[in-house]
Each structure stands twice: as structure tokens, then as C-alpha cells.
Amino acid sequence: MFQTVARWIRRCDRISVALPVGTALALVMGGSTAAVAFNAEHLEQLLETNECPGCDLAEADLRRISLAGANLEGANLEGANFYRAYLAGANLEDANLSYTNVSHANFESASLIGTSLFGALMDYANFTAADLTEADLRDSYIHKTEFTSAILERATLDGTLVHDIDLTNAQLCGLTLWSGADYRQACFIEEIELLPEGEDDAVRARQQ
């Protein structure tokens, strides 16, 4: 986690980022911006069509932009700034959101299956009813974030700093938090009633 914060501090002399961590914000004020890393044509395509699967949008400034229902499947969004962006219902499957700032962003009902959120800043974000199956959330900072009714099955949170999140009605099968909390007991297996030998044929006969 400390390596992630250090990387953010180093990167902030290259991009404008609305950081939720007060101490980090104080350290990077006054930093200059450098050349953008994203493909400008890809960004224009996204803004015009709401469709940009597989696009290169690394370090793009997407603050406060509405991308509801956008198709960003497999896109490279590493280091992008989603501060207060609206991505409800968006398709972000297998996308790279490593080291992004998704603070106060809305991902309600979005699909983030297999998505990497490695090292992301997730402060007051909303993932209500989002599908984060097998998502990579390692080394991220998650604070005051909503995961109500979200799917977090087999998600990875090793090294993740988690504080005051809402997991009400979330599906947590296979999830293990950095604190050691093990949610494998949340894997519900349908119980099958076994009939004594010979009785199954009799049951089938009555059902026909």
C-alpha cells in the first residue's frame, strides 16, 4: 500500500489529480503537467459515441464526465482520473483501471468482471449492484465506498487498505480481505437431498 501511495505522489507532477488523501494532496500542489499519455482520437471517439472498447486512454482526464452505459471493455485506462465521473451501467470488463482515481465516481450496476483496479484510489465511490467478479483490487485504497448488492466473488484484495465500506447483500464467495477476513463461508452450495437406494426410481415413476 505504501508503494502505491508513493507512486501516486511521483505521478502527480505529470497529471492533475483530485486526491482524497489530504496529506498526499498537500505534497503535490503546484506540480506541473506533462505530455498526455492517452490517444486523443480514442478520447474523441469515446466522448462522441460512448463506445471505445480496447482503446488507449491511459492518464485521461475524465473528471465529472457522464459515461453512463459506455462500452470500455478491455480499454487501457491506467492512471485515468474518474473523480466524480458517472459510469452507471458501463461495460469495463477486463479493462485496466490500475492507479486510477475513482473517488466519488458512480459505477452503479457497471460490469467490471476481471477488471484491474490495482492501486486505485476509491474514496466515497459507488459500486452498488456492480459486478466485480475476479476483479483485482490489490494495493488499492477503499474508504467510505458502497458495495451494496455488488458481486465481489473471487475478487482479490491482498494489500488493500479498506475502511468503512458497505457490503450489505454483496456476494462475497471466495473473497479474502487483507485483514484476514475470509468470506469462503459465503459460498452457498445447493443442498441435494439423497434418497435411499431404489427410491429415486419410484419418485420418477410418480412424477410421470
C-alpha positions in Angstrom: 0.0 0.0 0.0 2.8 2.4 0.8 4.4 1.7 -2.5 1.1 2.6 -4.2 0.9 6.0 -2.4 4.5 6.7 -3.3 3.8 6.0 -6.9 0.8 8.4 -6.9 2.9 11.1 -5.4 5.6 10.6 -8.1 2.9 10.6 -10.8 1.2 13.8 -9.7 3.9 16.0 -11.1 2.6 14.8 -14.5 -1.2 14.8 -14.2 -3.8 16.8 -12.4 -5.4 14.5 -9.8 -8.2 15.3 -7.3 -6.7 13.2 -4.4 -8.9 12.2 -1.5 -5.9 11.8 0.8 -5.2 15.2 2.4 -1.5 14.6 3.1 -0.8 13.5 -0.4 -2.7 16.4 -1.9 -0.5 18.8 0.1 2.6 17.2 -1.3 1.7 17.6 -4.9 0.2 21.0 -5.1 1.9 23.2 -7.7 3.1 20.3 -9.8 3.4 20.9 -13.5 1.7 18.8 -16.1 3.5 16.9 -18.9 2.5 15.5 -22.2 -0.7 13.4 -22.2 -0.3 9.7 -22.5 -3.7 8.8 -24.0 -4.7 8.5 -27.6 -6.5 11.8 -28.4 -8.5 10.1 -31.2 -9.7 7.4 -28.8 -10.8 10.0 -26.3 -12.7 11.9 -29.0 -14.4 8.6 -30.1 -15.4 7.9 -26.5 -16.9 11.3 -26.0 -18.8 11.2 -29.3 -20.1 7.7 -29.4 -19.8 6.4 -25.8 -18.0 3.4 -27.4 -14.3 2.7 -27.1 -13.5 -1.0 -26.4 -9.8 -1.7 -26.3 -8.9 2.0 -26.5 -5.8 3.6 -25.1 -7.0 6.2 -22.6 -4.1 6.0 -20.1 -4.0 9.0 -17.8 -7.0 10.6 -19.5 -8.8 13.4 -17.5 -12.4 12.1 -17.3 -13.4 14.1 -14.2 -17.1 14.8 -13.8 -17.9 13.3 -17.2 -21.1 11.2 -17.8 -20.2 7.8 -19.4 -23.4 6.0 -18.4 -23.6 2.8 -20.3 -20.3 3.3 -22.1 -18.5 0.4 -23.6 -14.9 0.4 -22.5 -14.3 -3.3 -22.5 -10.6 -4.2 -22.5 -9.6 -0.5 -22.6 -6.4 0.8 -21.1 -7.3 3.4 -18.5 -4.3 3.1 -16.3 -3.8 6.3 -14.3 -7.0 7.9 -15.6 -8.9 10.4 -13.4 -12.5 9.5 -12.9 -13.1 11.9 -10.0 -17.0 12.3 -9.7 -17.5 10.7 -13.1 -20.8 8.9 -13.8 -20.3 5.4 -15.2 -23.6 3.7 -14.2 -24.2 0.6 -16.3 -20.9 0.9 -18.1 -19.0 -2.1 -19.5 -15.5 -2.1 -18.1 -14.9 -5.9 -18.4 -11.2 -6.8 -18.5 -10.3 -3.1 -18.6 -7.1 -1.7 -16.9 -8.0 0.8 -14.3 -4.8 0.4 -12.3 -3.7 3.5 -10.4 -6.9 5.4 -11.3 -8.7 7.9 -9.1 -12.3 6.8 -8.9 -13.1 8.9 -5.8 -16.8 9.9 -5.7 -17.3 8.2 -9.0 -20.6 6.3 -9.7 -20.2 2.7 -11.1 -23.7 1.6 -10.1 -24.7 -1.6 -12.0 -21.5 -1.4 -14.1 -19.7 -4.6 -15.3 -16.1 -4.8 -14.0 -15.6 -8.5 -14.5 -11.9 -9.3 -14.5 -11.1 -5.6 -14.3 -7.9 -4.4 -12.7 -8.3 -1.7 -10.1 -4.8 -2.3 -8.7 -3.6 0.6 -6.7 -6.7 2.7 -7.3 -7.9 5.4 -5.0 -11.6 4.6 -4.2 -12.8 7.2 -1.7 -16.6 7.6 -1.4 -17.1 5.7 -4.7 -20.4 3.9 -5.5 -20.3 0.3 -6.8 -23.9 -0.6 -5.8 -25.0 -3.7 -7.7 -21.8 -3.6 -9.8 -20.3 -6.9 -10.9 -16.6 -7.1 -9.8 -16.2 -10.9 -10.2 -12.5 -11.7 -10.2 -11.6 -8.0 -10.2 -8.1 -7.1 -9.0 -8.3 -4.6 -6.2 -4.8 -5.3 -4.7 -3.0 -2.4 -3.0 -5.9 0.0 -3.5 -7.3 2.5 -1.0 -11.0 1.9 -0.3 -12.8 4.3 2.0 -16.5 5.1 2.6 -17.3 3.1 -0.6 -20.7 1.5 -1.4 -20.7 -2.2 -2.5 -24.3 -2.8 -1.6 -25.6 -5.8 -3.6 -22.3 -5.9 -5.6 -20.7 -9.1 -6.8 -17.2 -9.5 -5.4 -16.8 -13.2 -5.9 -13.2 -14.3 -6.2 -12.1 -10.7 -6.2 -8.5 -10.1 -4.9 -7.9 -7.5 -2.2 -4.4 -8.5 -1.0 -2.6 -5.5 0.4 -5.7 -3.4 0.1 -6.5 -0.7 2.7 -10.2 -1.0 3.5 -12.0 1.4 5.8 -15.7 1.8 6.5 -17.3 0.2 3.4 -20.8 -1.1 2.9 -21.1 -4.7 1.8 -24.8 -5.1 2.5 -26.2 -8.0 0.4 -23.0 -8.2 -1.5 -21.9 -11.6 -3.0 -18.5 -12.4 -1.4 -17.9 -16.0 -2.3 -14.1 -16.6 -2.4 -13.2 -13.1 -1.2 -10.4 -12.7 1.3 -9.5 -9.3 2.7 -6.0 -8.2 3.7 -7.1 -8.2 7.3 -7.5 -12.0 7.1 -11.4 -11.9 7.0 -12.3 -15.0 5.0 -15.5 -15.0 3.0 -15.4 -18.5 1.7 -18.2 -19.3 4.0 -20.3 -17.0 1.9 -20.2 -19.6 -0.9 -23.7 -21.1 -0.9 -23.9 -24.7 -2.2 -27.3 -26.0 -3.0 -28.1 -29.0 -0.8 -29.2 -32.1 -2.7 -31.5 -34.5 -0.8 -30.2 -38.0 -1.3 -32.9 -40.7 -1.4 -32.3 -44.2 -0.2 -31.2 -46.6 -2.9 -34.2 -47.7 -5.1 -36.5 -44.9 -4.0 -35.4 -42.5 -6.8 -36.9 -44.7 -9.4 -40.2 -44.8 -7.5 -40.2 -40.9 -7.3 -39.6 -40.6 -11.0 -42.5 -43.0 -11.7 -44.9 -40.9 -9.6 -43.8 -37.7 -11.4 -44.6 -39.1 -14.9 
